[in-house]
Amino acid sequence: MDRPHVERGDWIMLKACEEQESVEARVYNVHEDGSLFVGYHMGSFKTMKAKAIWADTFWKVID
């Protein structure tokens, strides 16, 4: 599957691996290499920021 077009301010579904449930993440920056800088909520109390890449069928959070 081709990488979907994403712009700053969009919402994406993000997960760490194929088997994990997705969480909603907001795109804060789109890098030239196609990776994203996103923010999302872990549980209902902790806000996380991460880098994400397209992993053929889903947006994957990376360290």
C-alpha positions, 0 to 999 in steps of 0.5 A: 500500500502506498504511503498516504498523503499527510499534512501538518494538523492531520490526524492519523492512526498510530501503533507500535506493531501490526498486532497492537491497537491503534491510537489517534495521533496529531501530525505536528511536522512532516519531514522531507524523508516522509517521517512524521513528528506526532503527538498522542495520548497514552492512556488518559493522562500522559501526552507523548511525542514521537517520530512515526514512519509508514510501515507499508500498511500502518503508521508506526511509532519509532524511538 
